[in-house]
Structures are given as structure tokens and as C-alpha cells.
Amino acid sequence: MPPILAKSESDCNQNVDKSVCRGVVVGFVTIVIRQMEEIKKFARYYKPYKLYLFLGVAFIFCGMLFGLYVPWLIGNAVDDLRIGVYNGTLTVPRVSVHVILILGVSLISGSFLFWQRRFLINTSRHIEYDMRRDFYAALVDQPLEFYHENRVGDLMARATNDLSAIRQIVGPMILYSFQATFALFIVLPILFSTSVKLTLMMLIPLPFVSLTVKYLGNKIHMRFEKIQEYFSSITARAQENLTGVRVIRAYAQENSEIERFEELNEEYARQNLQLVKFAAAMRPMLFFFIGLGFVIIVAIGVPMAIRGEITAGNFTAFILYLQRMIWYLIALGYVVNLYQRGTASLKRFNAILETIPTIRDSEDTRDLPPIKGRIEFRHLTFAYNGKPVLKDIDLTIEEGKTVAFVGRTGSGKSTLVSLVPRLTDAPEGSILIDGRPIREYKLGQLRRAIGFVPQETFLFSDTIAENIAFGIEDGQNGGSSISVEKAAAVAGLAEDIKGFPYQYEQRVGERGITLSGGQKQRTAIARAVMRDPRILILDDSLSAVDTYTEETILHNLRDIRSGRTTLVVSHRISTIRDADLICVLEDGRIVERGTHDELIALGGEYADLYERQLLEEELEATE
């Protein structure tokens, strides 16, 4: 074959190979750019740690320079020692120089590896902490309606499993991405300078590697989204079962709930096994295609070394660089896996962070003078999901007065009092405190001025003292002399506490499970009293105590209520008969209002309710 023809064919083959190479590199760069675009979403989390991230990336680059210098040293040592063998000049010092040099460079490379992991992985943990803090803050800011629409178990799964997956794209993904990027940009020129032919042969399988990563990466992403959803369902189911264990046992539903949980667990396992299939297939396929390139290199490179077209040392270095390339290409597959998992979780995480609380401070809200306690309801009409609950409530409560609300179940009593601390938002301008619409007050200022005892008592898994003092911050109660002991005494709880083994340090268990219903209610009352609030709201807070204890608590509360506005919701006439004003609600409207004596004389709904309760008491007394 004429030399000029051979050269033409060679150039043609090289042009094709260069085209393939260029496509692979462009594809890889595109993946990197897309990853960087996703990372930009974390910009506000990266800002406090910019220096650490910069140092981490700098150490990656330095580590790669020294790490990739080792194969060249080995190849150089092979050629030098080979010459020494042929010339008879091979000595221990000559070998030792190469050994020491290789060990020294490896040690420096290892040091940089330590520091790059130290900076990047530590930073990922700090960012995880910041993200968990923001996630928790976002949950705390959400109104009650948010928790009606989202299951607690699902929120817990997002705060744990999803956040852990996101951390992987913050730390390990950045680490391996930069390592692979630097390796490609450093190693490829070295390989081309060593042998263009071998390098191009090595790149032949890389398009198949890219297709494998793209196809299996998408499958992993979709499968992981489903897995996270099932994990949320399992967490939610377990949380509901553990919280409602008494109901489950009372209705003998243990086996039924176990079966339902097993069904969810089995489906979760099936989904995970599907993910494992795709994740497990990725690495062997990458090994196969990359190994195919390795076979091509050995098949072509060994004859070249025998013919002297490439030195033994250069061929050795080429093989070592190829091994490094194989590892980093496999690492890219791992990066894609992390990226697909992390972005699936990021979508679920951001869904919570991007949910704007419907009840929040407006931009022009400012600190106002201390709240005194005058409350006005101006033609208040309120609806849940389009269904009217309160209709045209027009009422003024003067500072320091006690107003009670009674009525049948579902008449709107609890809804009305929950609007005052903005647990639910009323229409703008329909509720005023001290002559100002409540939305003009910051939520913190408004709620610190209110002591609220809800209908459903909740206690934390802590000591009685900590539960009573919950929400008391330094200086919050204005130097009030009310202590934990005094608050417990006002709530009629002091004598019960004396009977506990550890008294005020007695732990109450989850949700106060070790206390009776009446003790939990009295603890909640003590908690509200401890705040020394200007407005005290008692929402059916004495329903679980006996009449004697109720009388004691009411007597103690008379002194506490003096000078502060009190709203009381109750079904018992005995609880509210001393109120300055009693309002009877029916179907969301105030149908009667007045003092106890005035309403009895009126002979309406209130009088009827009073007579029924007197009859019930007489029947109980005769039993």
C-alpha cells in the first residue's frame, strides 16, 4: 500500500474517532452543567461556607495533580530500571530513589484527599443542619389547616430520609464530580500525548457508557420518587398506630393493623428491589463497556510496545492512567445515582419550604404598645371550605371582663375563640384588640399576650415543671411573681403533684399518658396562668374534672382573672355563671346574651340548658 494512501486512511479513522471523543466530552460537560444548575438552587445554603467549599475544591485539584503524577513516576521508573537492568547499573539506591519519590508523592496526595473530604463532607453536614433548621421553621410557621392536609408521618419522612438524600448531592456528589472532571481534563491530554491511537481506541466504548448512565439514571430517579412516597406512607401509618394504640387495642384491631402495615411494607420492599435492579445493573454495565476499552488497549498496545512504538514505561503509565479513568467514570455513574435520588427528594423538600404560610406577619407589621385586652368582633362571618361557621358576630369585650360562650356542639364556640390568637385567620378588620385590627400586631406580640387552653390538651414528653413553664422566655412574663408552684396551685394541681414520686420533676410520658384527663387539663391551665397573660382563653378546659375540683379551680381563677380579659367556652353552667357576660351561640350566631340571672329570666335557650343540667344533677344525686 502506498504511504500516502495509508496516511489518508489513518487521518480518516482519526477524524471519526475524534468526532466520537468530542461527542462524549460534550455529553459529559452537558451533564456537569446541568448538575451545576441544580446546585445553584442551594446558593443560599452555600454562601456561609464559600471559603470551605473553595478550599475543598482547591484540595481536590491539588490532590488530583499529585495523585495523577504517580502513574507517570511509575512509568518513568519502569523505563529507568529497565535501562539499568540492561546496562548492569541497577543498584539499591537507584531503586530506592524511585520508591521514596513515589511514596512521597502518594503521601502528599493522600493528605490532600484527607483535607478535601474534611472540608466538603463537613460542609455538607453543616448545610444539612441549616436545611433541617429551615424545614422545621417552615413547619412551625404553618397554620393548623396545613396539618389537616399533610400527614405527620409524611412530614417526618421528608425531614429525615429525603434530607439525607439531599445531603448526598451537597457533599459526596460535589466531591466525586470535581474529581472526575479534573481527572478527565488532566488525564486526557496526558493520554493523547502518550499515544493518540491508544487514546482514541479507549474512547470507543464511552458513548455506550453515556447512554447507560442516561437511561438507568432516569429509571432510578422515577423509582426513587415512588420509594420516598411509600416510605412516607409507612412512616405515617406507624405514627398513627403508635399514637392511637389505645383505640386499636380497645377495638381488637391489632391483627388488622399488622396486616395493613405488612402490605405497605411489602410494597415498599418491592419498590426498593426494583430500584436495586436498576442501580445494580448500572455498575456491571459500566464495568463491561469500560473493560471493553481496556481489552482494546491491551490488544493494540502490547504489540505497539513490542514493536517499540511506545516504551514499556509509557505503556505501563498509560494502563495506570486508564485504571484511574475507569474509577472516575464509575464514580460518575455513582454521581448520577446520587443526583437522581437527591433531586427526587429535593422536589419533596422544596414543596414544604415553598408553601407560604397563610397566617403570617405582613411586611408593614410593627411592634405596637403592650396589649391591654379590649376585644371587638365587628360583624364577623367565618367559613371553613366555603361552609359558614360563624355569622355576623358583633360583640365588644371590655378590658378585664370575663365573657363566656355556650351552645350546642358545632355552634362555633371553639372556632370563635381560636380566631383571637390567629390560630385561624378571620376576615381582615373583623377582630380588633385595643382598637387595632389583630393583623397589625406581630404574631409573636399577639400570642405572648394570650394564655390559651385548647379543647384538646397536649403535653410534651417532659417533666410536669417543664410542661407548666413551656413558652416562658427570659423576661417574657414581665417580672410576674407567678411561679410554677403558684400556677399549679391556681390550677388545683399542687396536691396531685405532691403524690408523685418525683413531684414537679415527674415525667409525664408521651402526650402526658401517665396523667389522667383531669390532671392534663389542669396542667394546661397552669401553663396558661404561668404566662401571666393579658387575655386568658379557656376552651372547655374543665370538662374532665369533677365538680368539686372545678369549684376550687374557679375560685382560684377569680383572683387571676382580675384585671385581665377572659374568654371561657364551656358546656357546664356552673363554670360560667359568674361571668360578666354570657353569649349563647346557635348555628354560628349569638342568639342570646346577658348575665346568668338575665338569661334565666329570659327563659330561652340558656334557661333550657340550665334546667336540663339541674335535672341531670338531681338524677345523679338519686342514683
N, C-alpha and C positions, 0 to 999 in steps of 0.2 A: 504494500500500500504506500503511495507517495506520501512523503512527510506532510505536504501542505493539506492533503485530504484528511489525514489523521488529526491535524491541528483543528480543522474545521469541525469535525465531529465532536472533538473534545470540547470546543467552545460551545457547541450547541447543547451538549449534555450539561455543561456547567451553567448555561443560561436557564435551562429548565430547573436544575437543582436550586439555583439562586432564587427563582420565582417561588418555588415551594418554600424555601427558607424565609423569603420575605413575607409570604402569607402567614407562616407560623408566628414570626416575630410580631407582625401587625395584629394577629389574633390575640397573642399574649398581651401586647400593650393595651389592646382594647379592654381585655379583662381587668387589667390593672387599673385603667382609667375609671372603669365602672365601679370598681371597689373603692377607689378614692372618692368618687362622687357620693357613694353611700356613707363613707366615713365622715364626709362633711356634715352629715346630719348630727354628728356628735360634737360639732365645733365648740359649743358652749361648755361641754364637759372636758374638752382637751385644753382649753385656754389656760386654766390654772396650772397645767402640767406641761406647758410647751417646752420648758427647758429640759425636763426629764425625758420627754419624747425625742427632742433633738439629740440629746446625749445618747439615748438608746440607739437611734438610727445611726449616729456617728460611730458608735462602738460596733454596730453591725458591719458598717463599711470597713472599718479598720480590721475587724476580725476576719472578714472575708479576704482582705488583701493578704494578711499573714497566712490564713488557712489555705488559700489557693496558691501561695508561694511554695508550700510543702511539696506538691507533686513535681514542680519544676526542680526543686532541690534533689528530690529522689531520682528524677531522670538524669540530672547532671551528675549525681553520684554514681549511677549505673555506668554512664559513659566513661567517667574518670577512672572508676575502679576496673572497668573492662580494659582500659588502656594500661593501667597498672599491672594487670594480670599478664597482658601480652608483653609488656616491656620488662617484667620482673621487678617493678618498682613499688609493688603493693606492700605497704607497711601498716602496722597497727596505728601509728599516729595519723597516717593518711586516712584510714577508715574512721578513726575517732573524730577527726575534724568534721567529716560529713555527718556522723551520728550526733555529735554535740550541736551542730548547726540545725539539723532537722528537729531535734528535741527542743532546742531553744525557741525556734520559730513556732513549734506546736504549743509550747507553754504560753507564749505571748498570745497566740490565737485563742487558747483556752481561757486566758484571763479576760480577753475582750468578750468572749462568749458569756462568761460569768456576769460581767457588768451590763451587757446588753439585756440579759434576762432579768437582772436585778432591777434595772430602770423600767423596762417595758412591762414586765409581769406585775411588779409592784404598782406601777401606774394604773394598770388595768384593774387592780383591786381597789385602788382609791376611786377610780371612776365608777366602779360597781357600787361602792359605798355612796357616792354622790347620787347616782341614779336611783338607788333604793330609797335614799332620803327624799328625793323629789317625788318618787312614786308614792311613798307614804304620805307626804304632804298633800299630794293631789287627791288621795283618798280621803284624808281628813277634811278637806275643803268641800267635798261633795255633799249635797243635801240628802235628806232621807230618801227622796224619790230614786236617787241613783242606786241605793242599796236594795230597793224594791225590784229594780230591773236587772241587777247583776248579782250573781250568786257569790257568797263569801268564798267558797272553795275555788271558784274560778279566779277570783282576785288573788287568792293565796298562791295559786299556781303561777300566775303572771309575776308575782313578787319573788318567786323562788326559782322555778325551773326555767322560765323564759329569761329572767335576768341573768341566770348563769350562762345560758346560751349566748346572750348578747355580749357578755364579758369576753367570750372567746374571740369575737370579732374585734374587740377593743385591744386585746393583748396578743395572744398567740397568732392570730391572723396577720397582724401588722408585722410581727417578728418574722414569720415564715415568708410573707410576701416580699419584704425588703431583702431577705436573704436570697430568695430565688431570683429577684430582679437584679441584684448586684452580681450574683453568680453568672447569670446569663450575659450581662454586659461586660463582665471581666473575662469569663472563660471563653466565650465565642471568639473574640479577637485572638486569644492565645491559640485556640484550636485551629483557626484559619491560618495563622502564621506558621503553625507546625506543619499542617497539611490541608490544603484546600479540598483535595479529593476526599480524604477520610472524613472531614467535617461535613461535607455535603452528603456523603453516604449516611452519616449519622443522623442527619435531619430528615431523611426519607420517612421514617415512621411517625414523626411528630404531628402531622395533620390528623392521623388516627388518634393520637393522644388527645388533641384538642376536641375532636368530635366526641370521644369517650367522656371527657370531663363535662362538656356542654350537655350531652344527653342525660347522663346519670346525675349530674348536678341538679337539673330541673326536676327529675324524679324525686331526688332526696328532699328538695325544697317543698314540693307539694305533699309528700308523705309526712314530713316533719310537722307541717301545719296541722294535719289531721291528728297526729300523735299528741300535740300540745292541747288540742281541743278535747281529746279523750282523757288526757291527764287532768284537765280542769274538771271534767265530769266526775272522775274518780275522786278527786280531792273534795269536790262539793258534796258528793254522796257520803263520803266518810265523815265530813264535818257535820252534816245534817243528822246522820245516825248517832254520832257520839253526843251531839247536843241534845237530841231527842231520845236518848236511851231509855228514859223513864216511860215514855209513851210506847216505845217499841215493846218493852217488857210487859207493860200493862195490857197490851193487846196481843201478846204472844206472837209477835211478828219477827222474832229473831231469825228463824229459818228462811222466811220470805225475803228479808233484807239481805241475808247472806247470799241467797241465790241471785238477787239483783246485782249485788256488788260483784259476784263472780262473773256474771255476764259482761259487766263493764270491764272487769279486769282481763277477761279472756279476749275481748275485742281490742283492748289496749295492747295486749301481748301480740295479737295477730298483726296489728298495725306496725308494731316495733319489728316484728320478724320480716315484714315486707321492706321496712327501711333497711334492716340488716342485709337483706339480699342485694339491694342496690349499692349500699355502702361497701359490702364485702366484694361485690363484683368489680368495683372501681379499681381497687389496688391491684388485683391479679391482672386485669386488662392493661393497666398502665405498665406493670412489670413485663407483660408479654410484648407489648409494642416497643418498649424501651429496650428490652432484652433482644428483640429482633434487630434493633440498631446495633447492639453490642456484637451480635453474631456477624453482622455485615462488616463491622470494623475489624474483627479478628480475621475474618475470611480474606479481607483485602489487605489489611495492614501487615500481617505476618509475611506474606510474600514480598511486600514492599521493603520490609526490614531485611529480609534475606538478600534481596537484590541491592540493598544499600541505598535505596531511595529515601530512607528515613533511618536515623540511628536507633539503636536499641533503647538508649536513654529517652529519646524523644517519643518513641512508641510507648514506652513504659509510662512516661508523663501523660501522654495522650489517653491511655487507658485509665489512669488515675483521675484525670480531669473528667473523663466520661462517667466514671463512677460517681463523682461529685454531682455531675449534671443529672444523673439518674435519680439521686437522692432528692435534689431540689425540684425536679419535675414531679416526683411522687409527692413532695411537700406541697406543690401547687395543687395537686388533687385533694390533699388534706385541707388546704386553704379554701378551695371551692366548697368542700363539705361543711367547713365551719361557717363560711359565708352564707350558704343556703339555709343552714339551721338558724344562724343568728338573725338574718333578715326576716325569716318567718316569725321568730319571737319578737323582733323589733316592731313589727306591724301590730302585734297584740299589745306590746308595751306602750307604743305611741298612742294607741286608741284610748288608753286611760289618760295619759298626760295631755292629750289634745281635747279631752272632754272639759269644756269650760263650765265651772260651777254655776248653776242658775241663781244661787244665793251667794253674793259676794259684795265686797265694798266697791263702790263706784270710784272713778278717778278723782272726783271732786269731794269725796268724803273726807272729813277732817275731824280732829278731836274737838269736842264740844264741852261746855260746862258740865260738871257732875250731874248725873240723873237724880231727880228728886222723887219721881214716882207718879206723876199725874198721867193717866192713860185715857185716850179718847178713841172710840170706834166711830168713824164717820161713814154711815151708810155702807157698811162693809158687806160685800157679797163675794163669796168664795166658792170655787167649784173644783172638784177632783176629776180630771179627764172629761171635762165637759158636763159633769153631773153636779148641780148646785148642792152645797153642803151647808153654807151659811147665807142667809138672805136678809139684806137691808138691816144689819145690826147697827143701831145708833145708841151709843152709851158713853157716858163720861164718868170716870172713876177718879175722884179727887185724891190727892196725895195723902197717904196714911190711912185710907179707908180699906175696909175688907168687903169684898164683893164675892158672892157665891153664885154658882151656876148649877142648876139641877135640871133633870129632864130624863126622858126615856133613853134607852140605848140607841145610839145612832142619831141623836138630835143635834150633834155638832159641838158639844161642850169641850171635849179634848182638842178638837181642831181649833176652836176659838182661842184657847189659852196658848196653844203651840205657836200661834201667829205672832205673839208678843215678842218672844226671843228670836223670831225669824227662823225657827226650825223648818217652817214652811213659809213661803213668801206670800203676803197679802197684796192685793192690788195697790198700786202706788197712791199714797195720800189717804188711804182708808184707815190707817192706825197712826196715832201721834202719841209721843211721850214728851211731857213738858212743853206741849205746843209745837213740837217739831216732828215731821214725818220720820218714822223709825229708820228709813233708808238713809237719812242724813247722818245717823250715828255709825261709827265704825262697829263692825260686828263684835270686836273684842270689847269695846267700851260698853256696848249694849248688854252683852251676855254676862260681863263681870258684875253688872248691877242687878242681875236677876239670879235668884235661887230657885231652881226648878226641880220639882219632884215628879217624875213622869208616872204614868199609869202602870207601865211595866218596869219594875225595879231591876236595875242591873248593877251588880257588884263585881269588882275585879278580884282576881285570884291573888289576894294580898291580905295583910292584917286588917283588923277592924279599924285601928287607928288610921292607917293609910287610906282606907276607903272613906272614912269620915272627912279626912283632911284633903281629899282629892280636889284638885283645882285651886288650892290655896298657894299663891305665889308670894314671894317676899314682898311685904308691904301692900299686898293686894287688899286686905281687909281693913286698911286704913287705921291700923293700930287698935282694932277692936279687942276687947278683953275676952271675947268668946274663944274658949279653948276646946280641944277635943272632948275633954271630960264634961265641960259645961254643955256642949252641943249634944252629947249623948244623954245627959240628964234631962234636957229640954225634950228630947225625942222619946223619953221614957225607956231608954235602953241601958242606963247605967246599972241597974240591978241585975239585968241579964248578963251583962259583961262580967260582973263580979263572980258569977258562977262558972265562967270559962276557965280552963286550966291556965292559960296564959293571958287572960283578961284582954287588955287592949292590943296585945301582940298576938292574939289568937288569929290564925289564918282561916279564912272563910271558905277556901276551896273555889273551884271554877264556878263563876256566876253566883257565888255565895251559897253553894249547895249544902253546906253544913249548918246553915241558919234556917229557921222557919220562915214562912211567908211574912208573918208579922215582924219578925226581927229584921228581915231585909228591908221592909218598908220603913221601919224606924231608923235604920242605918242611913237610908236615903234622905230622910227628913233631917237627921243630924248633919249630913253632908251639906244640905241646903242652908241650914241655920249657921253652920260654921263660916259660910261666906259673908255673913252679916250683910245681906243684900238689901237694896232699896225697894225691890219688888220681889215678893215671895209668891210662887205659884205652886199650889198643891193640887195635883190632878188625881183625884180619887185615891189619895195616899194613905188612907186609914181603913181601907176595905178589908184588910187581912188581920186587923187587931180586934180584940174583944171590946165590949162597951166600956168596961172599967178602965182598961188601958187607954182607950180613946179619950175618955173624960180627963184622965191625967195629962195626956199629951196636949189636949185643947187648953187646959188650964195653964200649962207651961208656955204654950204658944201665945197666949194673950199678952204676956209681957214682951215677948219677942216681936209680935206684930205691931206693937205700939210704935207709931211714927213711921211705919213703912206700909206701902201698898201691898195688899194681899189678895190674890185670886184663888178661890177654892172651888174645885169641882168635886161633887160628892153625890152619892145616891142616898145617903143617910141624912135625915132631917136633923138628927142630934148633932151632927158635925157642923152644920151651917146656921143653926137657929139664932146664934148671936151675931151674925154678920150684919154690917151696916146696910147692905142692900143684897137682896136675893133676886136672881133673874131665872125665870123658868123658860127653857128652850123647848120648842116643839117643831120638828121638821125644819130646823135651821133658823127659826125666828124666835125672838123674845116675845112670848105671849103674855107673860105676867112679870111684874117687877114690884118690889117693895120690901118692907121688913117682914119678919116672921109673923108678927101679930096682924099686920095689914093684909098679908096674903091669906092667912087663916080666915079673917073676916070676909075676904073677897069670895071665898067659897068656890074657887076654881080648881085648876089642875094641881096646884101646890097643896091645897087643903085636902084634895082627894088622895094625893100621895102620902100626906101626913097621917090621915085616918087609916090607910092601908098598913102603914108601918106600925102604928099603935096597935092595930088588930094582930099583926104578926107577933109583936112583943107579948101581948096578952096570951096568945096561943102557946108561945114558947114557955111562958111562966106557968101555965097549967099542965104542961107535959111532965 
